[in-house]
Amino acid sequence: MGMNVAIFVIAIVLSIVIGMKLKTNIGLIALAFAFICGPFLWGIGPSKVINYFPVSTFLMIFCGTYFYGFAIDNGTFKNIAGKILWKFRNKTKIMPIILYITAVLVCFLGANSGSCCIFFSPIVFSILTEMGVNPLMGVFIVYCGATGGSMMPWTSDFARKEAMWVPQFGDSAHGVMSAYSVFQFVFMTIAVLVVFFITKSYKGRAAVSITEPEPLNKKQKQNLVIIVIFSLALLLPPIIGMLVPNKICKFLQSNVTIYVLSTVGAVVCHALKLGDIDTIVTKRIPWKSMWIVAGMGTLMGMANDIGVTEVIGKFMGESIPKWLVPAVLVICCGLLSSVVHGAVVQPMMNSFVPILAGVSGANIFGLAFCVQAALSLSGISQFSAGGNVAVVGCTDDKVKAKLVMPQFYTSLIFIAVIAVLAAVGFFDMIGGLLGPGTEFITQ
């Protein structure tokens, strides 16, 4: 058992190191290790290794990003962002807040956090540079706006993260992530407001470079209508069903999922020729991230069957005071996510949750909150994928270099805040409101 743990950890570390050294996809390296270690070291045949491949996660990311890729390709999201900025162009004192709200609203419509950062970061940094505002404010606007706004139940980011919790919680994953999305949005908004006042971003000059965007063209209007209709189709059944319980809403809630809506929506957009299919498939779908999640997910998925999850989980649960387990889990997840993409380590950290809940007595949903918060929020570090993409619009290399340490310190501050909340039982309390979760511990 101990040898399995050692080999498993070495395989993960080598996957990351080799991937970074060769500048190739970490997920593919991890997948290779899974096929090597499985048959030759762990007695798991190739056909069974394939079963660990996270098909649902892979498919959910593909469907969501494919559907919303049309709105990115034809400029719908960018045009809407431009209209909001033009509307409030004279509100100089609160322009940074307007930029944040714009990022949130664009993500509310379905743009994933990565795409939002890529097309919105140049806009934010160009405006703030002209206004003479601290560039750190730009990082918070882009990262917090994209991360906080992209976790609504109808978005592709929500679907991706929900899918990663399905192995632990099944259908309950949706409720857990819905509750978490509220926390993340509130946390990010508070963070932006705090930095807004600390950096005195309300003292910026007027920005004259904001120009009036063209009216929405036919394709953009059609795309926006489709997004609104499909978002309502996903959102209304659970709301109506909660207010007025009925069989129809229950059926729709169970069967009209993000899989269904994204696939049908993509077909409708394709039929209406709302975007260039080749561009959407090659540039709008995050194939690199998908293979990182899938490859690492395959290797991490084997942890339970070879005893790794149980050994590490019990070690943490028995060696650490029970009340500190959630905080330690936050620190471990946060530090990892601050230097690598959170999606790389999430499959493994998710698998620890049931074990830690069993040995520590902490609410299993509360521990899920700890993991998700630590992985998502600490990614503002420029050493991580999210924080790096957030500054893609900063064209001044010297300014970008000066932001490296402030972003890393911010990541550490976020980790510390979340760890304190975990230690005082905040997440455990929220988890208790969602249910005891004991059925998942005993599975």
Secondary structure, 3 states (H helix, E strand, C coil): CHHHHHHHHHHHHHHHHHHHHHCCCHHHHHHHHHHHHHHHHCCCCHHHHHHCCCHHHHHHHHHHHHHHHHHHHCCHHHHHHHHHHHHCCCCHHHHHHHHHHHHHHHHHCCCCHHHHHHHHHHHHHHHHHHHCCCHHHHHHHHHHHHHHHCCCCCCHHHHHHHHHHHHHHCCHHHHHHHHHHHHHHHHHHHHHHHHHHHCCHHHCCCCCCCCCCCCCCHHHHHHHHHHHHHHHHHHHHHHHHHHCCCHHHHHHHHHCCHHHHHHHHHHHHHHCCCCCHHHHHHHHCCHHHHHHHHHHHHHHHCCCCCCHHHHHHHHHHHHCCHHHHHHHHHHHHHHHHCCCCHHHHHHHHHHHHHHHHHHHCCCHHHHHHHHHHHHHHHHHCCCCHHHHHHCCCCCCHHHHHHCHHHHHHHHHHHHHHHHHHHHCCHHHHHHHHHCCCHHHHCC
